Amino acid sequence: MQENLKKEIGTFGLAAAVVNIMVGSGIFVLPALVAEHLGAAAIVCFFICGILIFLIALCFAEVGSKVNVSGGTYTYIENAFGPFAGFLANNIFWFGACVLSDAAAANALSKTLSWFIPVIDTAFVRTLFFLLLFGGLAFVNIRGARYGVRFIIFTTVAKLIPLLLIVGFGTGHISMENLQWKIAPSFSTVGASSLVLFYAFLGIETAVTNSGEFKNPTRTVPLGVLSGISFVLILYILIQLISQGVLGDQLTANKEAPLAAVSKILFGDAGIALVVAGTAISIFGNISGEILAIPRILFAGARDKILPGVLASVHPVFQTPHIAIAVYAALGFLFAVFGAFKQLIILSSAATLLIYLGVVLAVIRLRLNRSAGTERTFTIPGGIFVPLLASAIILWLLSNLSDQEMLGTAIFLATLAAIFFLLKFFKKKETVHP
């Protein structure tokens, strides 16, 4: 299928996108939240999430190496399971897992920046800030994917500086006594804590939505995704060990800003400003990465006629899906203005896990329906063991949702299903009675 999009994103650009999107505001807070019930044993959760994200990444790499049109997760799932699954994946992803979380992130960014500029927390300035934020990022990305990728690389480097400084200077301040396990972790506690922590590992699904603009996807997807995740996992483990090793029992006493507490010990009062700035850059980088990638989901949905056709428009000069970018940014702006939607964050995480499950199962389905084509693509070694193991861990994490969260997820899915069949009914009716 010809999309007229430029192939401008290589391995380094994709790896930078993975790092940029995954290393978000979560890592600045989650070390304390995960340690709350586990203490030093919280490091187990990092390895569990790390194993799962690598398994999922392998599945993304296999499916992604076979797909060279935009849409990423939606396209993968739709190719494997058909239009209904594609419709669910498309809408769960771009709205349930992205728009609302971006709006909440924008509110978090305004709160963070108000530490430096208090006036930004007033109603008028806050609205103006959101307009400049979403409008400016939309403008950058409409001008071309390469501008968006360059901007992501810049923000990735900028936000990693405080984290790398903490790693570099914090190693010598670790007390081995603080790393001793004082709590025997239970299976249920590890599961619940891993579900919370997994929020910090989300991002593959966003990074690959530009699949129609990848140079040589057979090479770019596996190398870009796996190298990006490897860097993130090592960084996270080091951050957790340093946070626990430096603060010890005081880690859980600093739930809102554990890394600020660590940084204050390492660098004095200037350390707090360093981490606040790092948090702001991190959130900003996340939003910029979303506006680069997620509009391609709307573009792909319109291309496949499950969303309004105007969203499939390509700019005549910049050759980018400019209408989809503008609409996505406008929705982010509107939801950011009218609320933080904190109650929807867990629902967004659950939606992302469902998307991951769909991609993992797509690996199995596409292997069973393997065509006779001879094109060489990436294949996970070990048969279907990797996707089966990934599916089991995802279902285990989802089982740790509360009853209310499961009900909310079920209602969301049922609503989307009803919309799909209503649209199908009216389209059939139009065909019968033109």
C-alpha positions in Angstrom: 0.0 0.0 0.0 1.5 3.4 -1.1 1.3 6.0 1.7 3.6 8.7 0.2 5.4 9.1 3.5 9.2 9.7 3.6 11.4 6.9 5.0 13.4 9.0 7.3 13.6 7.2 10.7 16.6 4.9 11.2 17.9 2.7 14.1 19.3 5.5 16.2 16.1 7.6 15.8 13.9 4.7 16.8 16.1 3.8 19.8 16.1 7.5 20.9 12.3 7.5 20.6 12.0 4.4 22.8 14.3 5.9 25.4 12.6 9.2 25.3 9.1 7.8 25.7 9.9 5.1 28.3 12.0 7.4 30.5 9.2 9.6 31.6 8.1 11.2 34.9 7.5 7.7 36.3 11.1 7.0 37.1 11.4 10.2 39.1 8.6 8.9 41.5 8.2 5.1 41.2 11.4 4.0 43.2 9.6 5.0 46.4 6.2 3.7 45.4 7.5 0.3 44.5 9.7 0.1 47.7 6.7 1.0 49.9 5.7 -2.6 50.5 8.9 -4.4 49.5 11.8 -2.2 50.7 15.1 -3.3 49.1 13.3 -6.3 47.6 11.6 -3.9 45.2 14.5 -4.6 42.8 12.7 -7.9 42.0 9.9 -6.0 40.3 12.4 -4.3 38.0 13.7 -7.6 36.8 10.2 -8.9 36.3 9.2 -5.9 34.3 12.5 -6.0 32.4 11.9 -9.6 31.4 8.4 -8.9 30.3 9.3 -5.8 28.3 12.1 -7.7 26.5 9.7 -10.5 25.6 7.2 -8.0 24.3 9.9 -6.2 22.5 10.9 -9.4 20.7 7.2 -9.8 19.6 7.1 -6.2 18.4 10.4 -6.7 16.5 9.1 -9.8 14.7 5.7 -8.3 13.7 7.2 -4.9 13.1 9.8 -6.3 10.7 7.0 -7.6 8.5 5.0 -4.4 8.4 6.1 -1.3 6.5 3.0 0.9 6.7 2.0 3.4 9.4 -0.1 2.4 12.4 2.3 0.3 14.5 0.4 -1.8 17.0 -3.0 -1.2 15.3 -1.7 -2.4 12.0 0.0 -5.4 13.5 -3.2 -6.5 15.3 -5.5 -5.7 12.4 -3.4 -7.7 10.0 -3.5 -10.7 12.4 -7.1 -10.6 13.7 -9.2 -8.6 11.3 -11.2 -5.3 11.3 -12.9 -5.7 14.7 -9.7 -6.3 16.6 -8.1 -3.5 14.6 -10.9 -1.1 15.5 -10.6 -1.9 19.2 -6.8 -1.7 19.1 -6.8 1.6 17.2 -9.2 3.4 19.6 -8.0 1.8 22.8 -4.5 2.9 22.0 -4.8 6.5 20.7 -7.6 7.6 23.0 -7.5 5.3 26.1 -3.8 5.0 26.3 -2.6 8.2 24.9 -4.8 11.3 24.7 -5.9 11.2 28.3 -2.4 10.4 29.7 -0.9 13.2 27.6 -3.4 15.6 29.0 -2.6 14.5 32.5 1.1 14.7 31.7 0.6 18.3 30.5 -1.0 19.2 33.8 1.9 17.6 35.6 4.3 19.6 33.5 2.5 22.9 34.4 2.7 21.9 38.1 6.4 21.1 37.8 7.2 24.4 36.0 5.2 26.3 38.6 8.1 25.5 41.0 10.2 27.9 38.9 7.3 30.1 37.6 4.4 30.3 40.1 2.2 32.3 37.7 2.0 29.3 35.3 -0.4 27.6 37.7 -3.1 30.3 37.3 -6.1 29.5 35.1 -5.4 31.9 32.2 -1.6 31.3 32.0 -2.1 27.6 32.4 -4.5 27.5 29.4 -2.1 29.7 27.3 0.8 27.4 28.3 -1.2 24.3 27.1 -2.0 26.1 23.8 1.7 26.9 23.2 2.7 23.4 24.2 0.4 21.4 22.0 0.3 23.9 19.2 4.1 24.3 19.1 4.7 20.5 19.0 2.1 20.0 16.3 3.8 22.7 14.2 7.2 21.0 14.6 5.9 17.6 13.6 3.8 18.8 10.7 6.9 20.2 9.1 8.4 16.7 8.9 9.2 13.6 10.8 12.9 14.4 10.7 12.3 17.6 12.7 10.3 15.6 15.3 13.0 13.0 15.6 15.7 15.6 16.0 13.7 17.3 18.7 13.2 13.9 20.4 16.9 13.2 20.3 17.6 16.6 21.9 15.0 16.2 24.7 16.2 12.6 25.3 19.8 13.8 25.9 18.6 16.8 28.0 16.4 14.8 30.4 19.0 12.0 30.8 21.6 14.4 32.1 20.3 14.6 35.7 19.6 10.8 35.8 23.1 10.0 34.6 24.6 12.5 37.1 22.7 10.7 39.9 24.1 7.4 38.7 27.6 8.7 38.3 27.8 10.4 41.7 25.5 8.2 43.6 27.3 5.0 43.3 29.9 6.1 45.9 27.2 7.0 48.4 25.5 3.6 48.5 25.3 1.9 51.9 25.2 -1.9 51.5 23.2 -2.2 54.7 20.4 -0.3 53.0 20.3 -2.9 50.2 19.7 -5.8 52.6 16.2 -7.4 52.3 14.2 -6.8 55.4 10.9 -8.0 53.9 10.3 -11.4 52.4 8.4 -10.5 49.1 5.1 -12.4 48.6 3.8 -13.4 45.2 0.8 -11.0 45.4 2.8 -8.1 46.7 5.4 -8.5 43.9 2.5 -8.7 41.4 0.8 -5.5 42.6 4.0 -3.6 42.8 5.1 -4.8 39.3 1.8 -3.6 37.9 2.5 -0.1 39.3 6.1 -0.2 38.1 5.3 -1.3 34.6 3.9 2.2 33.9 7.6 3.3 33.7 8.3 0.7 31.0 5.5 1.7 28.6 6.5 3.2 25.3 7.3 0.6 22.6 3.7 0.9 21.2 4.2 4.6 20.7 7.7 4.5 19.2 6.7 2.0 16.4 3.6 3.9 15.2 5.8 5.6 12.6 6.4 2.2 11.0 5.6 3.7 7.5 8.5 6.0 7.9 11.2 3.5 9.0 14.2 2.9 6.8 14.6 -0.8 6.3 12.2 -2.0 9.0 13.7 -5.5 9.0 16.8 -4.1 10.6 15.5 -0.8 12.2 12.7 -2.3 14.3 14.7 -5.1 16.1 17.9 -3.1 16.6 16.1 0.2 17.5 13.6 -1.3 20.0 16.0 -3.8 21.7 18.9 -1.3 22.0 16.6 1.4 23.4 15.0 -1.0 26.0 18.4 -2.4 27.1 19.6 1.1 27.9 16.4 1.9 29.8 16.5 -1.3 31.9 20.1 -0.8 32.9 19.4 2.9 33.8 16.3 2.0 35.9 18.0 -0.8 37.9 20.9 1.6 38.7 18.5 4.4 39.7 16.6 2.0 42.0 19.8 0.6 43.6 21.2 4.1 44.2 17.8 5.4 45.6 17.5 2.5 48.0 21.2 2.5 48.8 21.4 6.2 49.6 18.1 6.8 51.4 17.4 3.4 52.9 14.2 3.4 55.0 13.8 7.1 54.2 13.1 6.2 50.5 9.4 5.6 51.3 9.2 8.8 53.3 9.9 10.8 50.1 7.1 9.3 47.9 6.5 12.5 45.9 10.1 13.2 44.9 12.5 10.4 45.9 15.2 11.4 43.4 15.0 15.0 44.6 15.9 13.7 48.0 18.8 11.6 46.6 20.0 14.6 44.6 19.9 16.9 47.6 22.2 14.5 49.5 24.5 14.3 46.5 24.5 17.9 45.3 22.9 20.0 48.0 20.0 22.4 47.4 21.0 22.8 43.8 20.2 19.1 43.4 16.5 19.7 44.0 16.4 22.2 41.1 18.3 19.8 39.0 15.7 17.0 39.4 12.8 19.4 39.0 14.2 20.5 35.7 14.9 16.9 34.7 11.3 16.0 35.6 10.0 18.9 33.5 12.2 18.0 30.5 11.2 14.3 30.9 7.4 15.1 30.7 7.9 17.5 27.9 9.9 14.9 26.0 7.2 12.3 26.5 4.5 14.6 25.1 6.7 15.5 22.1 7.2 11.9 21.4 3.5 11.2 21.6 2.7 14.0 19.1 5.3 12.7 16.8 4.0 9.1 16.8 0.3 8.8 17.8 -1.2 10.8 15.0 0.0 8.0 12.7 -2.6 5.8 14.5 -5.3 8.2 13.4 -3.8 8.3 9.9 -3.8 4.5 9.7 -7.3 4.3 11.0 -8.5 6.7 8.4 -6.5 5.0 5.7 -8.4 1.8 6.5 -11.7 3.6 6.7 -12.5 3.1 10.4 -12.0 6.8 11.1 -13.0 9.9 9.1 -11.1 10.0 5.8 -9.8 13.5 6.3 -7.4 12.2 8.9 -5.6 10.3 6.1 -4.7 13.6 4.4 -0.9 14.1 3.6 0.5 17.6 3.5 1.4 18.5 -0.1 4.7 20.1 0.9 5.9 18.4 4.1 4.4 14.9 3.3 3.2 14.4 6.8 -0.3 13.5 8.1 -0.9 17.1 9.1 -4.7 16.8 9.8 -4.2 13.8 12.1 -1.4 15.7 13.9 -3.5 18.8 14.4 -6.6 16.9 15.6 -4.6 14.8 18.1 -2.8 17.9 19.5 -6.2 19.7 19.7 -7.7 16.9 21.7 -4.7 16.8 24.0 -5.1 20.6 24.6 -8.8 20.4 25.3 -8.5 17.5 27.8 -5.5 19.2 29.5 -7.5 22.4 30.0 -10.5 20.7 31.5 -8.8 18.4 34.0 -5.9 16.2 35.0 -7.8 13.0 34.7 -5.7 11.3 37.3 -8.3 8.6 37.7 -7.8 7.5 34.1 -4.1 6.8 34.4 -4.5 3.2 35.6 -7.1 2.7 32.9 -4.6 3.9 30.4 -2.0 1.5 31.7 -4.4 -1.4 31.5 -5.3 -0.4 28.0 -1.6 -0.5 27.0 -1.2 -3.9 28.5 -4.2 -5.1 26.4 -2.5 -3.6 23.3 0.7 -5.5 24.2 -1.3 -8.7 24.6 -2.8 -8.2 21.1 0.6 -7.8 19.5 2.0 -10.8 21.3 -0.9 -12.9 20.2 -0.5 -11.5 16.7 2.9 -13.1 16.5 1.3 -16.5 17.0 -1.5 -15.9 14.6 0.7 -14.6 11.8 3.0 -17.6 12.2 0.1 -19.9 11.9 -1.1 -18.0 8.8 2.4 -17.6 7.3 2.3 -16.8 3.6 4.4 -18.4 1.0 6.4 -15.2 0.5 10.2 -15.5 0.7 10.9 -12.0 2.0 13.4 -12.2 4.8 12.2 -10.8 8.2 13.2 -11.0 11.8 11.9 -14.2 13.6 12.1 -14.8 17.4 14.0 -18.0 18.1 12.4 -20.7 20.2 9.1 -21.1 18.4 6.1 -19.7 20.2 7.6 -20.0 23.7 8.4 -16.2 23.9 4.8 -15.0 23.0 3.2 -17.6 25.2 5.4 -16.6 28.2 4.7 -12.9 27.5 1.0 -13.5 27.4 1.0 -15.3 30.7 2.9 -12.5 32.4 0.6 -9.8 31.0 -2.5 -11.7 32.2 -0.9 -12.0 35.6 -0.3 -8.3 35.8 -3.8 -7.5 34.6 -5.2 -9.8 37.3 -3.8 -7.4 39.9 -6.2 -4.7 38.8 -8.9 -3.8 41.4 -12.5 -4.8 40.7 -13.4 -1.2 39.9 -10.5 -0.9 37.4 -11.5 -4.2 35.7 -15.1 -3.0 35.5 -14.0 0.3 34.0 -11.9 -1.5 31.4 -14.7 -3.9 30.5 -17.2 -0.9 30.1 -14.7 0.8 27.8 -14.2 -2.3 25.7 -18.0 -2.9 25.5 -18.6 0.7 24.4 -16.0 0.5 21.6 -17.5 -2.9 20.5 -21.0 -1.3 20.3 -19.7 1.6 18.3 -18.0 -0.8 15.8 -21.1 -2.9 15.2 -23.3 0.2 14.9 -20.9 1.7 12.3 -20.9 -1.6 10.5 -24.7 -1.7 10.5 -25.1 1.8 9.1 -22.5 1.1 6.4 -24.3 -2.0 5.4 -27.6 -0.1 5.3 -26.0 2.5 3.1 -24.8 -0.2 0.7 -28.2 -1.8 0.4 -30.0 1.6 0.1 -27.6 3.9 -1.7 
